[in-house]
Every structure is written in C-alpha cells, then in structure tokens.
Amino acid sequence: MFELFVDSLIIMFVVVDPVGLAPIFAALTHGETAAARRHMAIRGTLIAGAILVTFVLVGDSLLNVLGIGMPAFQISGGILFFLLAVDMVFARPSGLRAPTEREQREAQAKKDISVFPLAIPLIAGPGALTTVLLMVGEQGDDPVVIGTVLAVLFVVLLATMASLLFSARIMNFMGETGANVVSRVLGVVLAALAVQFVLNGWQEGFLFTEGTAPQMLTI
C-alpha cells in the first residue's frame, strides 16, 4: 500500500497544487486582516476536506447508482486532467481549478470566501473530486484503500492550509512568476498522468468487452 500512497499523494498534490493556490488566495483576501485570512484559510480547507472525504466514502456507490463503469470514468477523468494540465502549463486560469471572471467578481464582493470560491472550486474542484474517485476506484470496499486515500487527503489538505496561511510570505519569496513556474512543472507531470489514465481506462474497457474481468492497473 506504500506504492498506492506515494502515487496517490503525487497525483493529489499536483491536482490541488497548494503552492499555486497561494497567489489566488492572496489576491482574493487583499485588504483583509491577518485574523480574517487565517479564519478563511482554516474554514475553507476544512469544508473542502469534508467534501472530499464524502466523495471517498460514497463515490464508488455513486458511480454504481449512475451505472458508470470505472473504465469510462478513467477515460473521462484523464481527459479532464489533460485539460487541467494544459491550463497549468500555460499558466492560464480556467473554471477547472480557479474561479471564472464572473465568479471572481462575486468573490471580491464577499467578505468571507471560505466556502466559495476557496473550498469550491479552488480546493475541492472538479479535478480533485475526480481524483479521489479514481484513487478509490473499484476497491472502494477495501478499508486499507480507503484509509490510504484518507491519509493522502490529510497530508495534501495540511499542505494546502499551510500554503494559504503563509500565502503572503510565499508570494514575497516566489512572486507570481515563481508560482507559475511551479505550476508549469506540475502541469507537465499531470499531462503524463492524464494520458496514463486514458490508456488504463481504454485497456480495461477493451478487456471488459472481450469478456475478461477488468483488472486494476497501477500508474
């Protein structure tokens, strides 16, 4: 399970991108007091964590109810990750991992951004939700897998909270360009992972159509 933990940790860290959240959070909380920023960072991370944990626990059942097979979800998730990777490589914000222009204007009009857009979609966005469902996969009834995924979430959310709490210092040290460089590097990694997800889903779907029970492939 150590391999699963490491693979899942890398994927989740790349998708959530705690370092990349620092400049967005700093911009949205500009002019707020240190206490207010700390409150929104902690509350937003906890809300996002609750959402992601819920998906870990009931995500597999949700797919079964909707009649969605894991191969189809792997392929669609891989395509979503590839689009996200393109945005990260070119350092352009999109609705996949950042609020749209209208959402930004709405967020700036709010005093508390902990629920929107911090928890959703900045932390628990479409990419993160898809990631936890893919990590659980067809082994959603295995307590070891569930525990491993929850441990990964804890580590990533802890890193995210630290990044938000120290966003001002991170921006002073790295600047906008430095944060974009980190996002670009992570975007290249995510693009490769996205292609691997599509290949895994295609292979599992092909095996399923041939009458062979699909096997879980490791990344």
Secondary structure, 3 states (H helix, E strand, C coil): CHHHHHHHHHHHHHHHCHHHHHHHHHHHCCCCCHHHHHHHHHHHHHHHHHHHHHHHHHHHHHHHHHCCCHHHHHHHHHHHHHHHHHHHHCCCCCCCCCCCHHHHHHHHCCCCCHHHHHHHHHHCCHHHHHHHHHHHHHHCCCHHHHHHHHHHHHHHHHHHHHHHHCHHHHHHHHHHHHHHHHHHHHHHHHHHHHHHHHHHHHHHHHHHHCCCCCCCCCC
